[in-house]
């Protein structure tokens, strides 16, 4: 069966949502909200797998370059691992990727950067990561203070940074590639970034993990997930950003949007709603 890829033409730049697969996330990880209400919201929005979330990456074709934003989970714990197959269907090999921009360094965003043997998948790519994220994850005091599960995340991130060390660039904010800007969106992780892509005809914000369950967390922006480094800050960032992008009608790409990959945010009841582009 032929795979459909959702692509947005920004003028001199195209951006394609490329799924790495999906995973199940228990509603008990969301708060403050009850699992029954989460289920009800998802069912009302006709989500076929209410507790399932898609794992998106984004392929940017820009000024003759192939840029990948995040890399999915890459088969860790048997999850995902479809990125390279989907890139091949788009006529792109791992060697064609010039730059990988990271929104943050959680496993479902960096797992696809390493092979099963622990080697770099994208041998020719520069890896761009937030300096705050990098220094936080390389700080042994933070490692020692973390739970065993989180220590595993530290270890994976450090392994990725080591394999890409020769082509590693740390950024804070501002233009990282001509027409592509890093936007600090703190809370989910210490250095969580979005990337605003300014094309000649339109612009797009890839906002990383501002939400994991779009229908739930847009309707109720106060709802955070246990993966958030700072739940209060994550909720503050989410509310501020939702207000801005809904007012500007800005096109958004989300790592945990549905397979459509892209949407716009509108006000709904006391919160917001996601309007996927193929529904507009």
SULKAVEN-V288053 format. One record per pair of residues at least 4 apart in sequence whose C-alpha atoms are under 7 Angstrom apart, sorted by the first residue. I is the first residue (numbers start at 1). J is the second residue. If there is no record, write none. Layout:
I:J / I:J
This chain:
5:16 / 5:17 / 5:18 / 6:16 / 6:17 / 6:260 / 6:261 / 7:14 / 7:15 / 7:16 / 7:17 / 8:14 / 8:15 / 8:16 / 9:13 / 9:14 / 9:15 / 10:14 / 10:199 / 10:200 / 10:201 / 10:202 / 10:203 / 11:199 / 11:200 / 11:201 / 11:202 / 12:62 / 12:199 / 12:200 / 13:61 / 13:62 / 13:199 / 14:60 / 14:61 / 14:62 / 15:58 / 15:59 / 15:60 / 15:61 / 16:58 / 16:59 / 16:60 / 17:56 / 17:57 / 17:58 / 17:59 / 17:261 / 18:56 / 18:57 / 18:58 / 18:59 / 18:83 / 18:86 / 19:55 / 19:56 / 19:57 / 19:83 / 19:259 / 20:55 / 20:56 / 20:72 / 20:80 / 20:81 / 20:82 / 20:83 / 21:54 / 21:55 / 21:80 / 21:81 / 21:82 / 22:52 / 22:53 / 22:54 / 22:55 / 22:79 / 22:80 / 23:52 / 23:53 / 23:54 / 23:79 / 24:51 / 24:52 / 24:53 / 25:51 / 25:52 / 26:51 / 27:35 / 27:38 / 27:51 / 28:35 / 29:225 / 29:226 / 30:223 / 30:224 / 30:225 / 30:226 / 31:223 / 31:224 / 31:225 / 32:223 / 33:37 / 33:223 / 34:38 / 35:39 / 36:40 / 37:41 / 38:42 / 38:216 / 39:43 / 39:50 / 40:44 / 41:45 / 41:216 / 42:46 / 42:47 / 42:50 / 42:215 / 43:47 / 43:50 / 53:212 / 53:256 / 54:256 / 54:257 / 54:258 / 54:259 / 55:72 / 55:255 / 55:256 / 56:72 / 56:255 / 56:256 / 57:69 / 57:70 / 57:71 / 57:72 / 57:255 / 58:68 / 58:69 / 59:66 / 59:67 / 59:68 / 59:69 / 60:66 / 60:67 / 60:68 / 61:65 / 61:66 / 61:67 / 62:66 / 65:98 / 66:96 / 66:97 / 66:98 / 66:99 / 67:97 / 67:98 / 67:99 / 67:100 / 68:97 / 68:99 / 68:100 / 68:101 / 69:100 / 69:101 / 69:102 / 70:100 / 70:101 / 70:102 / 70:103 / 70:109 / 70:110 / 71:109 / 71:110 / 71:111 / 71:112 / 71:113 / 72:80 / 72:108 / 72:109 / 72:110 / 72:111 / 72:112 / 73:79 / 73:80 / 73:81 / 73:107 / 73:108 / 73:109 / 73:110 / 73:111 / 73:112 / 74:80 / 74:81 / 74:111 / 74:112 / 75:79 / 75:80 / 75:81 / 76:111 / 81:112 / 82:86 / 83:87 / 84:88 / 84:94 / 85:89 / 86:90 / 87:91 / 87:92 / 87:93 / 88:92 / 88:93 / 92:96 / 94:121 / 94:122 / 95:122 / 95:123 / 95:124 / 97:122 / 97:124 / 97:125 / 98:124 / 98:125 / 98:126 / 99:125 / 99:126 / 99:127 / 100:125 / 100:126 / 100:127 / 100:128 / 101:127 / 101:128 / 101:129 / 102:128 / 102:129 / 103:192 / 103:193 / 103:194 / 103:208 / 104:109 / 104:133 / 104:189 / 104:191 / 104:192 / 104:193 / 105:109 / 105:110 / 105:157 / 106:110 / 106:153 / 107:111 / 107:153 / 113:120 / 113:121 / 113:122 / 113:160 / 114:118 / 114:119 / 114:120 / 114:121 / 114:160 / 115:119 / 115:120 / 115:121 / 119:163 / 120:163 / 120:164 / 125:167 / 126:167 / 126:168 / 127:164 / 127:167 / 127:168 / 127:169 / 128:168 / 128:169 / 128:170 / 128:171 / 129:134 / 129:169 / 129:170 / 129:171 / 130:134 / 130:170 / 130:171 / 130:172 / 130:191 / 131:135 / 131:170 / 131:171 / 131:172 / 132:136 / 132:190 / 132:191 / 133:137 / 133:190 / 133:191 / 134:138 / 135:139 / 136:142 / 137:154 / 138:158 / 139:143 / 140:144 / 141:145 / 142:146 / 143:151 / 143:154 / 146:150 / 146:151 / 147:151 / 148:152 / 149:153 / 150:154 / 151:155 / 152:156 / 153:157 / 154:158 / 155:159 / 156:160 / 157:161 / 158:162 / 159:163 / 160:164 / 161:165 / 164:168 / 173:181 / 173:182 / 173:183 / 173:184 / 174:181 / 174:182 / 174:183 / 175:179 / 175:180 / 175:181 / 175:182 / 176:180 / 176:181 / 176:182 / 179:197 / 179:198 / 179:199 / 180:195 / 180:196 / 180:197 / 180:198 / 181:195 / 181:196 / 181:197 / 182:193 / 182:194 / 182:195 / 182:196 / 183:193 / 183:194 / 183:195 / 183:196 / 184:192 / 184:193 / 184:194 / 185:192 / 185:193 / 185:194 / 185:237 / 186:190 / 186:191 / 186:192 / 186:233 / 186:234 / 186:237 / 187:228 / 187:229 / 187:230 / 187:231 / 187:233 / 187:234 / 187:237 / 188:192 / 188:228 / 188:229 / 188:230 / 188:234 / 189:228 / 189:229 / 190:229 / 193:208 / 194:205 / 194:206 / 194:207 / 194:208 / 195:205 / 195:206 / 195:207 / 196:204 / 196:205 / 196:206 / 197:203 / 197:204 / 197:205 / 198:202 / 198:203 / 198:204 / 199:203 / 203:251 / 204:250 / 204:251 / 204:252 / 205:251 / 205:252 / 205:253 / 206:252 / 206:253 / 206:254 / 207:252 / 207:253 / 207:254 / 208:254 / 208:255 / 209:254 / 209:255 / 209:256 / 210:238 / 211:217 / 211:256 / 212:256 / 213:217 / 214:218 / 214:257 / 214:274 / 215:219 / 215:273 / 215:274 / 216:220 / 217:221 / 217:223 / 218:271 / 218:272 / 218:273 / 219:271 / 219:272 / 219:273 / 220:271 / 221:235 / 221:238 / 221:239 / 221:271 / 222:235 / 224:228 / 224:231 / 224:235 / 228:234 / 230:234 / 231:235 / 232:236 / 233:237 / 234:238 / 235:239 / 236:240 / 237:241 / 238:242 / 239:243 / 240:244 / 241:245 / 242:246 / 243:247 / 244:248 / 245:249 / 245:250 / 245:265 / 246:250 / 246:265 / 246:266 / 246:267 / 249:264 / 249:265 / 250:264 / 251:262 / 251:263 / 251:264 / 252:262 / 252:263 / 252:264 / 253:261 / 253:262 / 253:263 / 254:261 / 254:262 / 257:261 / 260:276 / 262:276 / 262:277 / 263:274 / 263:275 / 263:276 / 263:277 / 264:274 / 264:275 / 264:276 / 265:272 / 265:273 / 265:274 / 265:275 / 266:272 / 266:273 / 266:274 / 267:271 / 267:272 / 267:273 / 268:272 / 268:273 / 275:279 / 275:280 / 276:280
